[in-house]
Amino acid sequence: MDNLLNEAAALAVVLTPVIAIIVQLIKQTAINTRWLPLISIAIGLLTGVVFGAYMSADLFLYGLAGFLSGAASSGLFDAVKSAKG
């Protein structure tokens, strides 16, 4: 179980900047920003599963990594937003 979480965390580190960039692109549209954390997690989960299917790897592992990266990138968005004041 520890190995699974370590692999998911390592994959999340790689996916987080990708998800953050996609969320920044979505921010440029007229969408209500209160939905961005949920959108970020959904995009992360979807991206993780798609990468897992493409790599013929464990979909649960890649889905978990996508979920973690979506959550991390939404946290990153909130941190930058609060830092700008």
C-alpha positions as MATLAB code, in Angstrom:
seq = 'MDNLLNEAAALAVVLTPVIAIIVQLIKQTAINTRWLPLISIAIGLLTGVVFGAYMSADLFLYGLAGFLSGAASSGLFDAVKSAKG';
ca = [
       0.000    0.000    0.000;
       2.839    2.409    0.786;
       4.389    1.681   -2.603;
       1.090    2.503   -4.331;
       0.840    5.857   -2.565;
       4.477    6.668   -3.322;
       3.935    5.961   -7.022;
       0.719    8.011   -7.056;
       2.475   10.934   -5.365;
       5.348   10.773   -7.868;
       2.920   10.776  -10.789;
       0.969   13.634   -9.216;
       4.133   15.739   -9.115;
       4.448   15.301  -12.871;
       0.767   15.920  -13.621;
       0.212   18.926  -11.328;
       1.806   21.574  -13.598;
      -0.148   20.231  -16.580;
      -3.432   20.468  -14.687;
      -2.541   23.928  -13.358;
      -1.938   25.164  -16.917;
      -5.264   23.746  -18.106;
      -7.086   25.373  -15.183;
      -5.396   28.703  -15.962;
      -6.691   28.431  -19.529;
     -10.192   27.698  -18.249;
      -9.962   30.727  -15.943;
      -9.783   32.921  -19.042;
     -13.355   31.944  -19.945;
     -16.502   33.365  -18.352;
     -16.821   30.492  -15.853;
     -17.588   31.228  -12.212;
     -14.315   30.848  -10.292;
     -15.957   29.086   -7.359;
     -16.156   25.957   -9.538;
     -12.444   25.930  -10.390;
     -11.339   23.574   -7.579;
     -13.934   20.969   -8.629;
     -13.062   21.432  -12.280;
      -9.392   21.071  -11.435;
      -9.978   17.781   -9.622;
     -12.206   16.462  -12.413;
      -9.644   17.379  -15.079;
      -6.888   15.798  -13.007;
      -8.846   12.590  -12.566;
      -9.720   12.442  -16.253;
      -6.134   13.197  -17.309;
      -4.793   10.528  -14.979;
      -7.177    7.877  -16.289;
      -6.451    8.812  -19.917;
      -2.683    8.607  -19.322;
      -3.161    5.296  -17.520;
      -5.171    3.878  -20.413;
      -2.621    5.153  -22.933;
       0.273    3.613  -20.982;
      -1.689    0.374  -20.386;
      -0.991    0.843  -16.691;
      -3.001    0.585  -13.495;
      -5.971    2.906  -13.982;
      -6.548    3.197  -10.238;
      -2.976    4.390   -9.704;
      -3.156    6.934  -12.503;
      -6.649    8.013  -11.443;
      -5.414    8.552   -7.888;
      -2.432   10.504   -9.199;
      -4.777   12.616  -11.328;
      -7.019   13.276   -8.356;
      -4.029   14.305   -6.238;
      -2.669   16.537   -8.987;
      -6.053   18.213   -9.462;
      -6.323   18.826   -5.734;
      -2.754   20.128   -5.596;
      -3.220   22.466   -8.522;
      -6.432   23.886   -7.047;
      -4.548   24.459   -3.808;
      -1.817   26.130   -5.811;
      -4.444   28.378   -7.402;
      -5.787   29.376   -3.976;
      -2.287   30.004   -2.623;
      -1.380   32.280   -5.532;
      -4.725   34.055   -5.259;
      -4.258   34.749   -1.547;
      -0.611   35.799   -2.037;
      -1.637   38.426   -4.589;
      -4.076   39.755   -2.013;
];
